[in-house]
Amino acid sequence: MDRRHPSVSRRSFLQSSGLGFGSLALASLLERDGLLVPSAAAAESKPRIDLLPRKGHFPAQAKSVIMLFQSGAPSQMDLFDPKPALQRMHGKDVGIDSLQGRAREPLMASPFTFRAHGESGIEFSELVPHLASTADDLCVIRSMYTFDPCHAGAPLIFLTGKLAFGRPTVGTWISYALGTENQNLPAYVVLHDIEGHNTAGAALWDNGWLPALYRGTEFRPKGSPVLNLRAAKKFPAGADQDDLRLIGRLNQKYANRYPHATDLETRIRNYELAARMQLAAEENLDLSTETAETKKLYGLENPATAEYGTQCLMARRLIEAGVRFVQIMNKPHNPWDHHANLKKRLPETCLATDQPSAALIADLKRRGLLDETLVIWVGEFGRLPTSQGGTGRDHNMHAFTALAAGGGLKHGHVHGATDEFGHHAEIDRVSVLDLLATILHQMGLDHTRLTYKHNNLEESLTDARTTDAAVVGELLKAPVRA
């Protein structure tokens, strides 16, 4: 027997190997809690937590995005997708089922007239004359479809890419990837009604498992734009700065000890941003400096349009100041959800939003900002061409219309088509995931390469591992980048 290598007893083997496995387990736990000094490779792979501007995967066509999200689902065949066959077949039962097993009802013609607008000749309803006046600047996508017919689920899919709570929204992904041009303002701002949230609530601007620095920051159109930005009581001169310096030193001390504690680093960055915002937010959102002509353009003098007009004007100012992504949420409780009395209620909703939406597009254009700003006007799904109770329309996930302007998209252009009644998207169909992929592309981002490791999976906005989402090249002025 060769005895050059001493034999190892069973006891010594178990002791050594047991301690080895134990140390591996301990190291894993320490790393998870951010208590292990990282290796150079691990430090390089640590997620970047700052708002500094950075480049995308390829040159971008757009620098920023404004999302005008119309909660409740506007009726496409009453606003943007005229259907002569629907007018002729009014009152006929053609076998279209209603949502959730409700009794099947007959077709309902639109009570509103359409006509062509601009050199492009795109047809719009009489209810949106201001948006119609921008026809030659619009890319009208008439073949949209989604995957859920409910007010909580469909907005989640549209803004997070999946029917699930706790995921990052498109604004979060873009902010994470590109940072922002203005370090005194958030990269991602949400303007919503002060009365409350919509059906899915703050999940529609959540950061999910991305660092919280990239979550949408909520601004309000009335009163102080940012809640809790200033202390509730006045402190002696210089005291707040002393407090901030002390908090900063303590935070940095702990950050140095626990370099993998991303929540702590995010908190530090948020404190720093809040301090800078105390001056920048109020200055950039002071609408009193706007001309009377601009205020009239957005309808600020009209009570019917003043609130949405204020949101749209604030969006323009934020984009002008370098904010990367602005998301406007209209009034809560789904104002476009017209299950009944559509003939009266749809004109009221259009009145509140039509002029401000068109003013935003026109104002961006005259300031030379439209080419580099991608504006999206869209709801979470569409409506059925059938009647509901004789006066309204039910939900429809199979067809709806999205409007887009600027950001390198074609203008004066209609893409796709629905069937003769507007029930199904049939020609050149565009899913909500396709549209998200296209938005990222115009910002210089490849939706299959923009990923973040979560639960040991490479997650992405469009869930590229399991879906066939694709950039819609037919919408773009320039070819799709590889």
C-alpha positions, 0 to 999 in steps of 0.5 A, a space after each residue: 500500500 502506498 503510504 506517502 499520503 496519510 489516511 483520513 479518518 471518517 471523523 476528521 473528514 466529517 469535521 472538515 467537510 461539515 465546517 466547510 459547508 457551514 462556512 459556505 452557508 454563513 457566507 451566503 447569509 452574510 452576502 444576502 444581508 449585505 454584511 460580507 465585504 464584496 469581491 472586486 467582481 461582485 462590486 462591479 456587478 452591484 446595481 448602479 443606484 444614481 440618476 446620472 445620465 447614461 447611454 442606451 444600447 444604441 443611439 436613441 430617437 427620443 430623450 423622454 416619454 410622456 404617457 397620457 394614460 386614459 383610465 377606464 378604456 376610451 371607446 375606439 369606434 366612437 373616437 378614432 376607428 369609424 365603422 360604417 358597417 356598425 352604423 348599417 347593422 345597428 340593432 343586429 345580433 351578430 354573435 358577439 359575446 359580452 364580458 363575464 357571461 352577461 346576456 348577449 346584446 345587439 350591435 350599437 352604432 356610434 351616435 357621433 359623426 366622423 370626418 377626415 382631418 389634415 393633409 393625411 385625411 385621418 378620420 376622427 370623431 366630432 368629440 375630439 376636435 383638438 386632437 383631430 387638429 394634430 392629425 398630421 403629427 399623430 401615429 394612430 395605431 388602430 390594431 392594439 390588443 391586450 390580454 386581460 379585460 379588467 380594470 386592475 389587470 389590464 393597466 398592470 399589463 400595459 405599464 409593467 408588462 405582466 399581470 402581476 403586482 410588484 413589478 417595475 413599470 416602464 417608467 422605472 425601467 427607463 429611469 434605471 437604464 438611462 438616468 436623467 438630465 436634471 439631478 435636481 428632479 426625479 427621473 420619473 414623475 407621476 401626475 395624478 388627480 389629488 382625489 385618489 388613485 385609480 383601480 390598480 393604485 400605486 402599482 402603476 408607478 412602482 419600482 418593484 424589485 428595482 432600486 426604489 430610487 427609480 420609482 415614480 415620484 408623485 406630483 400634484 396639479 394643485 397646492 404644493 406639487 410634492 407632499 412632505 417636501 418641506 418640514 411641517 414647522 420652521 426651524 432656525 436658519 441653518 438648522 435643517 442644513 446641519 441636520 442634513 449633513 449629520 444624516 448624510 454622515 451617518 448614512 454614509 458610515 453605514 453604507 461603507 460598512 454594508 456595501 450591498 445594502 441597496 435599500 440604504 443606498 437608495 434612501 441616501 440618494 432619495 434624501 439627497 434628491 429631496 434636498 435638491 428638489 426643495 428649490 427645483 420642484 417649485 421653480 420648475 412647476 411655477 406656472 405663473 411664469 407662463 404666458 396668457 396665450 399658453 395658459 389659454 392653449 391648455 385651457 387653464 381658464 376653463 373649469 372643464 379643462 383646467 385640471 387636466 390642462 395643468 397636468 399637461 402643462 406641468 408635463 411639458 415643463 418637466 420634460 423641458 427641465 430634463 425629466 426622463 419619463 412623465 406619466 399622467 393619470 386622469 381622474 380616479 374611478 376610471 372616467 372612460 368606463 362608459 357602461 351606460 349613458 355613453 351618449 352623455 358621458 363620453 362627451 364630458 370625458 372628452 371635453 376634459 382631456 381633448 384640448 389639453 392633450 392636443 395643446 401638449 403636442 402642439 406646444 412641444 412641436 412649436 418649442 422644438 421638443 416633439 421630435 425628441 419627446 415620445 407622447 403616448 395617449 392610450 387606455 388599458 383596452 377598448 370597448 365592444 361594438 355591442 350595446 350594454 343595457 341599450 346605452 353603454 359599451 362593455 370592455 373589449 381586450 381584443 381591439 383598441 386604439 393608441 395615439 402616439 406623436 413625436 419621438 421618431 415615430 411616423 406622423 400623419 400615419 394610420 397603422 393596422 385595422 380592426 374587423 368591420 365592427 371594431 371588435 377584433 384587431 385583424 390587420 398588423 396587430 400590435 400587442 401592449 408588449 409590442 408597444 412597450 418594446 417599441 417605446 424602449 427602442 425609441 429611447 435607445 434600449 433593446 427590450 431583450 437586453 434590458 434585464 435585471 436579475 431577480 430570484 435568479 431569473 433575468 427579468 425584463 419589462 416585456 418578459 422576453 424569456 416567455 413572450 414574442 414581443 417585438 418592436 413594431 418597425 412599421 411605426 418608425 421613421 428609421 429602421 429598427 436597430 439590431 
